[in-house]
């Protein structure tokens, strides 16, 4: 804090908030998270975050933040009323620059329900990252991902834009077990037709933290070559 105020360090200061809860545990995920079993857990977690905000805010008084990022886990698993309470407190306690970037990660399943998009727009989210990964039902079921059909995903992106969220990012994943090149191309073409601002394409890494790794899947030479072909297809 003293260094920033004295001008001796980088004046770019951002706020990161981690929400380590998910509605389901996707087999490809290596991030720290817990399965939500009771909604009261989320209320308790928001209570704890607000308590931490109250403790931290005085230490950054006079410092303007240029970014806020919500990651997880699945931040959009928080109910709309808890999101409203948390984001409202955050904006009240911290001083953000007028042009700050506010990035929020969510799943189509959660964002399509419960007025979450309206709450995000109300509190000034500028960049919404919609984790799609794939639009292939068989793959989604195999990876234990709760995700609606492509039409609902498209509606989420359209509604976010209509509500004034300026930038829409989307995530796709390649190299998943039993995934084919045709499946990757189909999902990519559909997502591109929705004209998101960014499409991030991630190669699946079978790290020890993933369920797929524990089930025995490894990226051997054949899988690696196929994954590279999928990445090349998405770059075209």
N, C-alpha and C positions, 0 to 999 in steps of 0.2 A: 504493500500500500504506500509506504513512504517513498519508495523508489519511483513509483508511477507519478505521485504528486510532485516529486522533485524534478521530474523530467529526465531521470537517468535510466529508465527502462522503457520498453515498448509500451505505448499508450493504448494498444489494442487489448481490451479486457472483455472476456466473454463469460457467460454463465452456462454451465452444463448441469442438467438435471437428469438423473437416472431413475427409471421406473422398472424395477426388476421383476415384473409380473406379466404373465401371458395367459390367454384363455386356453391354449393348448401348447404342448411342447413339440415344436417342429424338429424333425429328425436331423436336419442339416445344420441347426443352430449351435454355435459354440459360445454364445454370450451368457453372461451370468443372469439367471432368471429363476422364478418359482412359478408353479402352476397356481392360479387363483382358485381356491376352493370355497371361499366365503367373501362376499362383497364387503363385509365389515373390515376385512383385512386391508382393502384399498382405502377405506376411510381412515383407518389407523395410520396407514403409511402417509397419506396426505397431511394428517395432523402432525406427524413427525417432520415432514418436509417444511411445513409452515413454521414449526418451532425452530428448525435449523435456519430458515430464512431470517427469522427475527433475531437470531444470534449473530448471523453473518453480516446482515445489512449495516449495522453501525460501523463495522470495520472497513467498509468501502464507501462510506459517506463522502460525497464530493467527487467520486470517481464515476464517470459516465461509461456504461457498458455498451459495446457495439454489437453484441450478439447474444442470443439465447438459443440453446439447443436442448431438445428433449429426446433422449434415446432410451434404449432398453435392451432386453425386455420388450414390452409393447406399451408405450405411453398411452396409446388410444384405448387401452383396456380400462382406463379410469372412466367412471360414469360422468356424464355431462355436468352434473352438479358439483362433483369433486374437481373436475377440470376448471370449472368457473371459479370455484373457491381458491384453488391453487394459483391459477394464472392471475386472478385479480390481486391476490396478496403479493405475488412477485412484482407486478407492475406498480403497486403502491409502495413497496419497500425499496426498489432499486431505481436508479436514474439511467435510462437508456438514451442513446443518441437518437436524433430524429430519423436517421437512415439505418438504424440497426436491423440486422437480419435475425429473424425469428423462425427457426427450423424445428419442425415437429414431425416425428415418425409415427406412422399408423398403418393398420391393416385395413383392407377393404371391408372385412367383416364388421369390425368395430365402427369404422367411419360411416358405414351405411345406416347406422342405428342410433337412436337416442339423442339426436340434436348435437352430437359432438362437433360436427363441422361448423354449425352456427356459433358455438362457443369459441372455437379456434379463430374464426373470422372476427368475432367480437373483440377478442384480445390481441388482434393484430399479427397473427401468424402470417409471415411473408413467404415461407417456403414449406410446402407440405410434401413429405416423402411417403409415397404409397408403396408399401412392400407387396409386390404381386408375385414374384418368383417364377410363376408359370400360370398358364390358363388351362392346362390339361387336367381334367378331372381325375384321371387315374393317378397321375403324379402327385397331385395335391392330396389325394386320399392316402397314398403311400407315405408321404412325408408328414402325415398327421396334421395337415394345415387346414384350419377352419376358414374357408374362403368361398364366397358366393360365386355365381356364374359371371361370365365376361360382361353381360349387360349391366349387372349391378356395379361391377368395377368401373365401367365406363360412366355410369351415372354419378358415382362418387367423385370422379375427376371433373365432370361437368358441373356438378353442384358446388364443388370447391371453387371453381373459377367464377361461377355466377355470384358467389358470396363475397368475392373480392380477394381471394387468396391469389397472390400475383404469380407465384412460381410453383409448378407441380413437377416433382421428381418421381420417377418410378424405378423399381428394382426388378431385375430378372436374374435368374440363376441358371448356370449351365454346368454340365458335368455331373448331374444327379444320377443316382443308380437307376438304370433301365430307361433313362431319357434318350430320345432319338433326335437326330438332326432335324427331321421334319417337324417334330414337336416344338423345338426351339424356334424354328423359322416361323411356324404358325403363330406362336405367342408373340414373337417380336413384331411381326407384321400387323397384328391386331392392335398391340399397344401403340405402335407408331401411328396408326390411323387415328388415334385419339389426340395426337399432337401434344404430348407432354413436353415440358421445357427440357427435361433431361431424362435419358434412359440409362441407368447404371446396369451394366451386365457383369455379374460376379461369377468367377469360376468356383465351383464347390470344392472346398478343401476338407478332406476326411480326417480332421484332427481328433484327438482322443476325447475331446469334450462332446462330440456329436453322437447322437444315438446311432446314426448310420455306421460310424466307426465301431461302436460297441457291438453292433449286429454283424460285423465282419467285413464291411465294404472297404476296399482299399483302391486308391487311384493307381492302377498298374499302368504299364506302357500303353496298352490298348486304350484304356479309359482316358489317359492323358492326351493321346493323339485325337481321340474323338472330342474331348473337351476343347482342344485348340481349334478343331474344325468348327465347332459351335461358336467360339469367340470370333473366328474369322468371318463366319456367316453374318453375325450381328454387326460387325464393323462395316459391312458393305452398304 
